[in-house]
């Protein structure tokens, strides 16, 4: 299709929808964030004759790196190309919000943490750029925060608010997707009530993590926040925070044999407080994920059938979850993602989550097979979790054996 230009406006028949819009109505500046106003073609050169590289959906945010003759250079789906500027609108910059007590602030530059709320006060430590801290209080353009065992003040103008709720974005900056979330440096807890802290020596976020729970070190976040000897920034049970290194070991000591307890006995335990002796590790799982002992035997049978079909083990992301962990999920994720504390089958170790990847999604081959076959092995995907339900979860399966 051609583009017809005149000195004032241009009619560009360029979006995938074929609609016509006046190009003179929008001016797109280089290196600005924009959004598409229609389904839009990404082309190899700034011309309607350029090869189509991709289709960009309406309302997609993009960054313009160059402009030329009514076209804008952008990157989408790993490809760099050109789209008509007529269908791009600048995204207005949000006005900076005043920093308040309880906010999470990310440093926009390397800063001094000072003893008092003024620039002439004694410097305590240097804070790295992009460090994330909870604001304890504010005073005349300064914010009080804690870092590396020191509490002091920084200029509020160098803090970008990333959350209105302490401990959320720093630990979960998106909806829960994975226990591992791409992390591979494994440890296991070696104490019966491991503690996950919001900050070094700070508030305990989760205080009942059982022995032999898998923990992943997040070294990048640890360095960003400021490494402290004797502490690690980790992710466990889908939650992130700081743990003392003396609580962690490189190997799991949990049994991988289905211990002789009935499901009825386990379900008589308080939700999220199942006795350690009633838990076992999934032997074929690299994470040695903890699960209720009576559920393990049937899960082993299900995995054997799965492996026979697909030539690989079933991927288990989570199984047993403590009460304090469920409480944290409820606060952070809300009722459409997290079960009400005290009601989740994870709290008895009689549920598993598979990863939130395509093959385990509603349309994926693994989920379809599991839905059709898991009941033979006393595992089910409940109707309330089906696609279309506000509680839809393709990844969650419950144990219904005795």
C-alpha positions in Angstrom: 0.0 0.0 0.0 1.2 3.5 -0.7 1.5 6.6 1.4 0.2 9.9 0.1 1.9 13.0 1.5 1.4 16.7 1.3 3.1 19.6 3.2 0.5 19.7 6.0 -1.0 16.2 6.6 -0.6 12.7 5.3 -3.2 10.0 4.9 -1.3 6.8 5.9 -3.1 3.6 5.3 -0.6 1.7 7.4 -2.1 0.0 10.5 -3.0 -3.7 10.2 -6.6 -2.7 10.6 -6.4 -0.6 7.4 -7.9 2.5 9.1 -6.9 6.0 7.9 -5.6 8.6 10.3 -4.0 12.1 9.8 -0.2 11.9 10.3 0.1 15.6 11.1 -1.9 15.1 14.3 1.0 13.5 16.1 4.6 14.5 16.5 6.9 11.8 17.9 10.2 12.8 19.4 13.3 10.6 19.5 13.9 8.5 22.6 10.3 9.1 23.9 8.0 6.4 25.3 4.9 6.1 23.1 1.9 3.8 22.7 0.3 2.4 19.6 -3.2 3.7 18.8 -4.0 0.8 16.4 -2.6 -2.7 15.5 0.5 -1.5 13.7 3.0 -3.1 11.3 6.7 -3.1 12.1 8.6 -2.7 8.8 12.2 -3.2 7.8 12.5 0.4 6.5 10.6 3.7 6.8 8.2 3.0 4.0 4.9 1.1 3.4 6.9 -1.0 0.9 9.2 -2.2 3.7 9.1 -5.8 4.6 6.7 -6.7 7.5 8.7 -7.8 10.5 6.0 -8.1 13.1 2.5 -6.9 14.1 2.4 -4.6 17.1 -0.9 -4.8 19.0 -2.8 -1.7 19.9 -1.9 0.1 23.2 1.7 -1.4 23.2 4.3 0.8 24.8 7.4 1.4 22.8 10.6 3.5 22.8 11.3 5.6 19.8 15.1 5.7 18.9 14.9 7.6 15.6 12.4 9.3 13.3 12.4 9.9 9.6 9.8 11.3 7.2 6.7 10.4 9.3 8.1 7.1 10.5 9.6 6.1 13.9 12.2 3.5 14.6 11.2 1.2 17.5 12.1 -2.3 18.8 9.4 -4.9 19.4 9.5 -8.7 19.9 13.3 -8.7 19.6 13.2 -6.9 16.2 14.1 -3.3 15.3 12.2 -1.7 12.5 10.0 1.2 11.5 6.3 2.1 12.2 4.2 5.0 11.0 4.4 7.9 13.5 0.7 8.7 12.8 -0.3 5.8 15.0 2.0 6.5 17.9 1.1 8.8 20.8 3.6 10.0 23.5 3.0 8.6 26.9 3.0 11.6 29.4 5.5 11.5 32.1 4.1 11.0 35.6 4.6 13.8 38.0 7.0 12.7 40.8 5.1 12.0 44.0 6.1 13.2 47.4 8.0 10.6 49.5 6.1 9.5 52.6 6.6 7.3 55.6 6.2 3.6 54.6 7.1 4.1 50.9 9.7 2.0 49.2 12.2 4.3 47.5 14.8 3.3 44.9 17.9 5.4 44.8 18.4 7.2 41.4 22.1 7.9 42.1 24.9 6.8 44.4 24.2 8.6 47.7 25.6 9.3 51.1 23.6 8.0 54.1 23.9 10.9 56.6 23.6 10.9 60.3 21.2 13.9 60.3 18.7 15.4 57.9 21.0 17.9 56.2 23.8 17.8 53.6 26.5 19.0 56.2 25.9 16.0 58.5 28.3 13.2 59.0 28.3 10.6 56.2 27.7 7.0 57.5 27.9 4.8 54.4 27.5 5.0 50.6 24.3 3.8 49.1 24.4 2.2 45.6 22.3 3.4 42.7 19.0 1.4 42.4 19.1 0.3 46.0 15.6 -0.2 47.4 14.8 1.0 51.0 11.8 1.5 53.2 11.2 5.1 54.3 10.9 5.2 58.1 10.1 8.9 58.4 10.6 12.2 56.4 11.8 15.7 57.4 12.3 18.8 55.2 13.2 17.1 52.0 15.0 14.2 53.6 14.0 10.6 54.2 15.2 8.3 56.9 16.2 4.8 55.9 18.3 1.9 57.1 21.1 0.2 55.2 24.0 -2.1 56.2 23.2 -1.9 59.9 23.1 2.0 59.8 20.0 4.2 60.1 20.3 7.7 58.5 19.0 10.3 56.1 19.1 10.8 52.3 17.7 13.6 50.1 14.1 12.6 49.1 14.6 13.9 45.6 17.0 11.1 44.9 14.4 8.4 45.8 11.9 7.1 43.3 8.8 5.6 44.8 8.4 2.0 43.7 5.6 0.9 46.1 3.2 2.3 48.6 3.3 -0.9 50.6 6.6 -1.8 52.4 8.0 -5.2 51.3 5.9 -5.7 48.1 7.7 -4.6 44.9 11.1 -5.3 46.4 10.2 -8.9 46.9 7.4 -9.5 44.4 7.6 -7.0 41.5 5.0 -8.9 39.5 2.3 -11.5 40.1 3.7 -14.7 41.5 5.1 -16.9 38.7 7.7 -19.2 40.1 9.5 -20.4 43.2 12.8 -20.3 41.3 12.1 -17.4 38.9 15.2 -18.3 36.9 17.5 -18.6 40.0 19.8 -21.6 40.1 22.1 -21.2 43.2 20.3 -23.7 45.6 20.5 -24.0 49.3 18.3 -25.8 51.8 17.3 -24.6 55.3 18.8 -26.6 58.1 16.7 -25.3 61.0 13.0 -26.1 61.7 11.8 -22.5 61.8 13.8 -20.6 59.2 13.3 -16.8 59.1 13.0 -14.6 56.0 13.6 -11.0 56.9 12.4 -7.8 55.0 15.9 -6.4 55.6 19.2 -7.3 57.3 18.3 -7.6 61.0 14.9 -6.2 60.1 11.3 -7.3 60.4 10.7 -11.0 60.0 8.5 -11.6 56.9 8.1 -15.3 57.3 9.2 -17.0 60.5 8.2 -20.7 60.1 10.0 -22.0 57.0 10.5 -25.7 57.7 13.9 -27.6 57.7 15.0 -28.8 54.2 13.0 -26.1 52.3 14.8 -25.1 49.1 16.2 -21.6 49.0 17.7 -19.7 46.0 20.3 -17.0 46.4 19.6 -13.9 44.3 23.1 -12.4 44.2 22.2 -9.6 41.8 19.6 -8.2 44.2 21.9 -8.8 47.1 24.6 -6.7 45.6 22.1 -4.0 44.6 20.7 -3.7 48.1 24.2 -3.9 49.6 25.8 -7.2 50.6 26.2 -7.9 54.3 28.5 -10.6 55.8 26.5 -13.5 57.3 23.4 -12.7 55.2 22.0 -13.7 51.8 19.2 -12.2 49.8 17.1 -15.2 48.7 13.9 -16.4 47.2 12.0 -19.3 48.9 8.4 -20.4 48.8 7.8 -17.7 46.1 8.8 -14.9 48.5 12.1 -12.9 48.7 14.1 -11.4 51.5 17.1 -11.8 53.7 18.2 -15.0 55.5 21.1 -15.7 57.8 23.7 -17.9 56.1 24.0 -20.1 59.3 20.4 -21.2 58.6 21.4 -22.6 55.1 23.1 -25.7 53.8 24.1 -27.0 50.4 22.3 -30.3 50.7 18.8 -31.5 51.7 18.7 -34.1 54.4 14.9 -34.8 54.0 13.8 -38.4 53.4 12.5 -39.2 49.9 10.6 -42.3 51.0 6.8 -42.0 51.5 6.5 -42.2 55.3 3.7 -44.3 56.7 1.1 -41.6 57.5 -2.4 -41.4 56.1 -3.8 -38.3 54.4 -6.5 -38.3 57.1 -3.8 -37.9 59.8 -2.1 -35.1 57.9 -5.4 -33.3 57.3 -6.0 -33.4 61.1 -2.9 -31.1 61.5 -3.4 -27.3 61.6 -3.2 -25.8 58.2 0.3 -24.6 57.4 1.7 -26.2 60.6 2.2 -29.8 59.5 4.7 -31.7 61.7 8.1 -32.0 60.0 8.0 -35.8 60.4 4.9 -35.9 58.1 6.8 -34.2 55.3 9.0 -35.8 52.7 11.1 -34.6 49.7 10.2 -35.4 46.1 13.2 -37.6 45.1 13.2 -37.1 41.4 12.8 -33.3 41.8 16.2 -31.3 41.8 14.6 -28.9 44.3 13.7 -31.8 46.7 10.4 -30.0 47.2 8.6 -30.9 50.5 5.2 -32.5 50.3 2.9 -34.4 52.7 4.3 -38.0 53.0 1.0 -39.8 52.0 0.8 -37.7 48.8 4.3 -38.6 47.7 3.6 -42.3 46.8 0.8 -41.4 44.4 2.8 -38.4 43.0 5.7 -40.9 42.3 3.2 -43.0 40.3 1.9 -40.0 38.4 5.4 -38.9 37.6 6.3 -42.4 36.3 3.3 -42.2 33.9 4.2 -38.6 32.9 7.8 -39.6 32.2 6.8 -42.6 30.1 4.6 -40.2 28.0 7.0 -37.3 27.7 10.4 -38.7 28.4 11.0 -36.3 31.4 10.0 -35.8 35.0 7.0 -33.7 36.0 8.1 -30.2 37.0 7.0 -29.2 40.5 7.3 -25.6 41.5 5.7 -25.7 45.0 4.0 -28.1 47.3 3.9 -27.6 51.1 3.5 -24.0 52.2 3.5 -22.7 55.8 0.8 -20.6 57.4 3.1 -17.5 57.6 3.8 -17.9 53.9 0.2 -18.1 53.1 -0.5 -15.0 55.2 2.1 -13.1 53.2 0.6 -14.3 49.9 -2.9 -13.1 51.0 -1.6 -9.7 51.8 0.6 -9.3 48.7 -1.5 -11.0 46.0 -5.1 -10.8 47.1 -8.0 -13.4 47.1 -8.1 -14.0 43.3 -4.5 -15.4 43.4 -4.0 -16.5 47.0 -6.3 -18.8 49.0 -7.6 -17.5 52.3 -5.0 -18.4 55.0 -6.0 -21.6 56.7 -7.8 -23.0 53.7 -5.1 -23.8 51.1 -4.3 -27.4 50.4 -0.7 -26.3 50.2 -1.0 -25.8 53.9 -1.3 -29.6 54.4 1.2 -30.4 51.7 -1.6 -32.0 49.6 -1.3 -29.8 46.6 1.4 -29.1 43.9 1.9 -26.2 41.6 3.6 -26.8 38.2 5.5 -23.9 36.6 3.6 -21.2 34.8 5.1 -22.0 31.4 3.3 -22.6 28.1 3.3 -26.4 28.2 1.7 -26.3 31.7 -0.9 -23.7 30.6 -4.5 -24.5 29.8 -3.5 -25.0 26.1 -0.2 -26.8 26.8 0.4 -30.5 26.2 1.5 -31.2 29.8 -1.6 -29.6 31.4 -4.0 -31.4 29.0 -2.4 -34.8 29.8 -2.4 -34.1 33.5 -6.0 -33.1 33.5 -7.0 -36.2 31.6 -4.8 -38.7 33.5 -4.0 -37.4 37.0 -7.2 -38.7 38.6 -6.0 -42.2 38.0 -3.3 -41.4 40.6 -5.5 -39.5 43.1 -4.5 -36.0 41.8 -7.1 -33.6 40.3 -7.5 -30.2 38.8 -10.6 -28.7 40.4 -13.4 -27.1 38.3 -13.2 -23.9 40.2 -9.7 -23.4 38.7 -10.8 -24.0 35.1 -10.1 -21.4 32.4 -12.7 -18.6 32.5 -13.1 -18.7 36.3 -11.9 -15.7 38.3 -9.8 -18.2 40.2 -8.3 -19.9 37.1 -5.1 -21.7 37.7 -3.8 -24.2 35.2 -0.8 -25.1 37.4 -2.6 -26.2 40.6 -3.4 -29.9 41.3 -4.8 -31.3 44.6 -4.2 -34.7 46.2 -7.5 -36.6 46.9 -6.1 -39.9 48.1 -6.5 -41.5 51.5 
